[in-house]
Amino acid sequence: MANPEESKLDLFLQWLQLNGVQQRGCKIKYCDSNKGFGIFLSADDVSDGNFKALFYEINFGLLLVVPLDLAITPMRVLQDPILGPECSAMFEEGDVDDRFLMILFLTIERLRKNSSWKPYLDMLPTTFGNPLWFTDDELLEVKGTTLYHATELQKKKLLSLYEDKVKNLVKKLLVLHGETERANSIFWTRALNIPFPRSYVYPQVQDEQDNTFSSFNRNAESDTSKISSGELTDGKGLEIYGVEGQVTEVTPASVQGETVWVEGLIPGIDFCNHDLKPAANWEVDGTGSTTGVPFSMYLLSGSGKSHLQVEDEISISYGSKGNEELLYLYGFVIDNNPDDYLMVHYPLEAIQSVPFSESKAQLLEAQKAELRCLLPRSLLDRGFFQAGTLQKESNDKCNVVLVSNYSWCGQRKMPSYLNRLVFPEDFLTALRTIAMLEDELYQVSSLLQELVGSNGERQPTDKEVRAAIWESCGDSGALQLLVDLLNMKSLKYQAQFLCCSRMVDLEEGSGTEENDTELLEKACSTEIPEEYTSFEANELITREMMSKSRWCSIVYRRGQKQLTRLFVKEAEHALQLALSEGN
């Protein structure tokens, strides 16, 4: 007798087939409680005679083809016979955005009786690992981090969204049972930014000012069909519906080459899990030349791993994301994540309390300076404490060209440490401005006065303002402030600051990086694999048990502490060199 998970999967696979999805040598199956379902390489229903040909296609070709008409997008919501009329007015007036439309759609369809999306929605998770679903005790594990504050803000935002936008609308349609948070998590853990052919989004050529969908292109990236109608039964009286309606029509070829980026969910492909070395990637086929299915999305193998074996999981990359983003959006982390990063910022409100705040605020605006920066782990590869590489030498040359232009009159020597400084110049120039002393501020004013003239014939450029500040201040004040922000050793404006230092925040209540490492070494998963013997299971039970949420939190915060320590080391060394060279 099939278990509930197998029954749901069987219905879902029939639903996919009904709606034109083609599985070419892959299958969807359950992974584990952490991943849920995933996509795997399969040789099902393949005879020995044609397995070689299929193996070649799988490793160098198509794995899964999904018509774009099966995508859950803002266009579909606005054309929905029930939701469309209610949402169009709010959307056109700017009361809601396209993400809200899809979250509302998922909420409604999950509660709607006889929804044509039921086989797909039944396959989606009901619990999630992102911080929105943490218990109060689990959330305390990340207190002091950016993630903690972001989660608190998101909870308030969702509550406000429910009260202001969702509650009254859903009352008109259905009785809501706390589905908003679930739909929000489903969207964020599964949505893709999809490059739709323009002809698919705009089936009729018209003035974009009058086009309801014109705002969907606001997320455009500069980098990185027809659904069957009808129903099936599984022999037990359970209906499997095809998705009603056709979202768009094919348009003249004159506009088919253009792309409109739209966020959406693609049933089937959204079951691919993340891997640092993905086995496949996805692409859109607007003409059908690759897949034979116009306006479709497909999985293409061979992008990351050298070869695939039958029963291997087919993973994709969710992008180069640090643990903060992975945990916030998807509910998992990667230990020793090479894409981890540290966020450092100077509080905008704190500028009001520093000396000469008004003048400094004007200079910050004139420079287009940044008060926050991301410090990726990869920056450390070219810092003071790493061996040189070809990549580093290339970066060094760029830095020399950039800062050599800052020498105003040759009075200040070029720093010897410039080629090893890992901190972004946009952030350093902001810190130089904030840390300026009174005499330095007057010198900057004097230098700029030479440029603009007594009558103020012209305004200095942002590069000229930066040059004047560097000539007057050097780097030591900025680097000292950076060390203070990271480590709070001798916080110059401690009384005026509205936030604690990065390291003090991280260590308060959770201990040091070493404490976190010790906790992770002692911990084990709360789940015991089926293959373990009862003796091994008892041994595991006697060890300290740790939930997945807590484990992810500790891995994330330990990474933040480690990066903070390493960037403090870089900043302190740069400060010593700046002071010794008179910078």
Residue pairs with C-beta under 8 A, 6 or more apart in sequence:
2 10
5 30
7 234
8 119
8 122
8 123
9 28
9 29
9 30
9 37
9 123
10 234
11 119
11 122
11 234
11 238
11 240
12 28
12 119
12 120
12 122
12 123
13 23
13 28
14 119
14 232
14 234
14 240
15 119
15 120
15 240
15 241
15 242
16 23
16 66
16 267
16 268
18 228
18 230
18 232
18 240
18 242
19 67
19 69
19 70
19 227
19 228
19 242
19 243
19 267
20 66
20 67
20 69
20 70
20 225
20 226
20 227
20 228
20 293
21 64
21 65
21 66
21 67
21 70
21 267
21 268
22 64
22 65
22 291
22 293
23 42
23 63
23 64
24 57
24 58
24 61
24 62
24 63
24 64
24 65
25 41
25 42
25 43
25 46
25 54
25 57
25 58
25 63
26 39
26 40
26 41
26 42
26 58
26 63
26 64
26 299
26 314
27 39
27 40
27 42
27 44
28 37
28 38
28 39
28 40
28 268
28 271
29 37
29 38
29 40
30 36
30 37
30 38
31 37
31 38
31 273
31 313
33 527
34 129
34 332
34 548
35 273
36 125
36 271
37 123
37 271
38 271
38 272
38 273
38 313
38 314
38 315
39 63
39 64
39 271
39 272
39 299
39 313
39 314
40 311
40 312
40 313
40 314
41 58
41 63
41 308
41 309
41 310
41 311
41 312
41 313
41 314
42 310
42 311
43 51
43 54
43 310
46 54
58 301
58 308
59 301
59 302
59 307
59 308
60 301
60 302
61 300
61 301
61 302
62 290
62 291
62 298
62 299
62 300
62 301
63 280
63 298
63 299
63 300
63 301
63 314
64 268
64 269
64 298
64 299
65 285
65 291
65 293
65 296
65 297
65 298
65 299
66 266
66 267
66 268
66 269
66 296
66 297
66 298
67 225
67 226
67 227
67 293
67 295
67 296
68 194
68 196
68 200
68 225
68 266
68 284
68 295
68 296
68 297
69 225
69 226
69 227
69 243
69 246
69 247
69 248
69 295
70 225
70 227
70 243
70 266
70 267
70 268
71 194
71 264
71 265
71 266
71 297
72 102
72 105
72 106
72 264
72 265
72 267
73 102
73 194
73 196
73 247
73 262
73 263
73 264
74 91
74 98
74 101
74 102
74 213
74 216
74 262
74 263
74 264
75 201
75 213
75 216
75 247
75 248
75 262
76 105
76 247
77 83
77 84
77 87
77 101
77 102
77 104
77 105
78 84
78 87
78 88
78 91
78 101
78 212
78 213
79 245
79 247
80 87
80 105
80 245
81 245
82 108
82 173
83 101
83 104
83 105
83 108
83 173
86 169
86 172
86 173
87 96
87 101
87 104
88 212
90 96
90 165
91 97
91 98
91 101
91 212
92 212
95 165
96 104
96 165
98 215
98 216
98 262
98 263
99 187
99 191
99 263
100 161
100 165
102 187
102 191
102 263
102 264
102 265
103 180
103 183
103 184
103 187
104 166
104 169
104 170
104 183
106 121
106 183
106 186
106 187
107 166
107 170
107 176
107 179
107 180
107 182
107 183
108 170
108 173
108 174
109 115
109 117
109 118
109 121
110 121
110 179
110 182
110 183
111 174
111 175
111 176
111 177
111 179
112 174
114 239
114 241
115 121
115 241
116 241
116 242
116 243
116 244
117 241
117 243
118 241
119 240
119 241
120 267
123 271
124 186
124 190
125 186
125 189
126 182
127 133
128 182
128 185
128 189
128 331
129 327
129 330
129 331
129 332
129 548
129 549
129 552
130 185
130 188
130 189
130 327
130 328
130 329
130 330
130 331
131 138
131 139
131 142
131 147
131 148
131 151
131 327
131 328
131 549
132 151
132 154
132 155
132 158
132 181
132 184
132 185
133 181
133 185
133 331
133 549
134 141
134 151
134 549
134 553
135 549
138 547
138 549
138 550
138 553
139 148
139 151
140 509
141 510
141 549
141 550
141 553
141 554
141 557
142 148
142 151
142 553
142 556
142 557
143 508
143 509
143 510
144 500
144 505
144 506
144 507
144 508
144 509
144 510
144 557
145 324
145 505
145 506
145 556
145 557
145 560
146 324
146 343
147 324
147 327
147 328
147 556
150 328
151 328
158 180
158 181
158 184
161 180
162 180
166 176
166 180
167 176
170 176
185 331
186 265
187 265
188 329
188 330
189 329
189 330
189 331
190 265
190 270
191 263
191 264
191 265
192 263
192 264
192 265
192 266
192 269
192 270
192 282
193 219
193 221
193 261
193 262
193 263
194 261
194 262
194 263
194 264
194 266
194 284
194 297
195 221
195 259
195 260
195 261
195 284
196 259
196 260
196 261
196 262
196 284
197 256
197 257
197 258
197 259
197 260
197 284
197 286
197 295
198 255
198 256
198 257
198 258
198 259
198 260
199 250
199 251
199 252
199 253
199 255
199 256
199 258
199 286
200 248
200 251
200 260
200 286
200 295
201 213
201 216
201 248
201 260
201 262
202 211
202 213
202 251
202 255
202 260
203 248
203 249
203 250
203 251
204 251
205 251
205 252
205 254
205 255
208 214
216 260
216 261
216 262
217 260
217 261
217 262
219 261
219 262
219 263
220 259
220 260
220 261
221 261
224 319
225 246
225 293
225 294
225 295
225 296
226 246
227 242
227 243
227 244
227 245
227 246
228 242
229 242
229 244
230 242
231 239
231 240
231 241
231 242
232 239
232 240
233 239
233 240
234 240
250 294
250 295
256 286
256 287
266 282
266 297
269 282
269 297
269 299
272 280
272 282
272 299
272 314
272 315
272 316
273 313
273 315
273 316
274 315
274 316
274 317
274 318
274 326
274 330
274 332
275 304
275 315
275 316
275 317
276 317
276 334
276 338
277 304
277 305
278 303
278 304
278 305
278 315
278 316
278 317
279 301
279 302
279 303
279 304
279 305
279 308
279 312
279 313
279 314
279 315
279 316
280 299
280 300
280 301
280 302
280 303
280 304
280 314
280 315
280 316
281 299
281 300
281 303
281 304
281 316
281 317
282 297
282 298
282 299
282 300
282 316
283 290
283 297
283 298
283 300
284 296
284 297
284 298
285 291
285 293
285 294
285 295
285 296
285 297
285 298
286 294
286 295
287 294
288 294
288 295
288 296
290 298
291 298
299 314
299 316
301 308
301 314
302 308
304 315
304 317
308 314
318 326
318 330
320 339
321 329
321 339
322 337
322 339
322 340
322 341
322 376
322 377
322 559
323 333
323 334
323 337
323 340
323 555
323 556
323 559
324 340
324 341
324 343
324 556
324 560
326 332
326 333
326 334
326 337
327 333
327 552
327 553
327 556
331 552
332 552
333 552
333 555
333 556
333 559
335 555
336 559
337 377
337 559
338 377
338 378
339 376
339 377
339 378
340 376
340 377
340 559
340 563
341 374
341 375
341 376
341 377
341 563
342 374
342 375
342 502
342 560
342 563
342 564
342 567
343 372
343 373
343 374
343 375
344 372
344 373
344 375
344 427
344 482
344 485
344 486
344 502
344 567
345 371
345 372
345 373
346 371
346 372
346 430
346 431
346 434
346 481
346 485
347 371
347 497
347 498
347 499
348 371
349 498
350 493
350 496
350 497
350 498
350 499
351 357
351 360
351 361
351 364
351 434
353 493
353 496
354 360
354 434
354 493
354 496
355 438
356 436
356 438
356 441
359 441
360 433
360 434
360 436
360 441
363 433
363 444
363 465
363 469
364 371
364 430
364 433
364 434
366 460
366 462
366 465
367 429
367 430
367 433
367 462
367 465
367 466
367 469
368 426
368 462
369 426
369 427
369 429
369 430
369 433
370 424
370 426
370 427
370 430
371 427
371 430
372 427
373 423
373 424
373 426
373 427
375 422
375 423
375 424
375 563
375 567
377 563
379 422
379 423
380 386
380 422
380 566
380 567
380 570
381 389
381 391
381 392
382 388
382 389
382 391
382 392
382 395
382 396
382 420
382 422
383 420
383 422
383 570
384 417
384 420
384 569
384 570
384 573
384 574
385 566
385 569
385 570
385 573
386 392
392 419
395 419
396 419
399 418
399 419
399 421
400 414
400 418
400 419
402 425
403 414
403 415
403 418
403 425
403 470
404 414
405 463
405 467
406 466
406 467
406 470
406 471
407 414
407 467
407 471
408 447
408 467
408 468
408 470
408 471
409 471
411 471
412 470
412 471
412 474
412 583
413 581
413 582
413 583
415 421
415 475
415 577
415 578
415 581
415 583
416 577
416 581
417 573
417 574
417 577
417 578
417 581
420 574
421 428
421 574
422 567
422 570
423 482
423 567
423 570
423 571
423 574
428 475
428 478
428 479
428 482
429 466
429 469
429 470
429 478
431 477
431 478
431 479
431 481
431 482
432 469
432 470
432 473
432 475
432 477
432 478
433 469
434 481
435 473
435 477
435 478
435 480
435 481
435 492
436 444
436 469
436 472
436 473
436 477
437 473
437 477
440 472
440 473
440 477
441 472
443 471
443 472
444 465
444 468
444 469
444 472
444 473
447 468
447 471
447 472
448 460
448 464
448 465
448 468
451 458
451 460
451 464
452 458
452 459
452 460
460 468
474 578
474 582
474 583
475 574
475 578
475 583
476 575
476 578
476 579
476 583
479 571
479 574
479 575
479 578
480 490
480 492
480 575
481 492
482 571
482 575
483 489
483 568
483 571
483 572
483 575
484 490
484 491
484 492
484 501
485 501
485 502
486 501
486 502
486 503
486 564
486 567
486 568
486 571
487 501
487 502
487 503
487 564
487 568
488 494
488 500
488 501
488 503
488 504
491 497
491 501
499 505
500 508
502 564
503 561
503 564
503 565
503 568
506 557
506 560
506 561
506 564
507 561
510 516
510 557
512 561
513 558
513 561
513 562
513 565
516 554
516 557
516 558
516 561
517 558
519 546
519 554
520 551
520 554
520 555
520 558
522 543
522 544
523 543
523 544
523 545
523 546
523 550
523 551
523 554
524 540
524 543
524 544
524 545
524 546
525 546
525 548
525 551
526 545
526 546
526 547
526 548
528 537
528 540
528 541
532 540
577 583
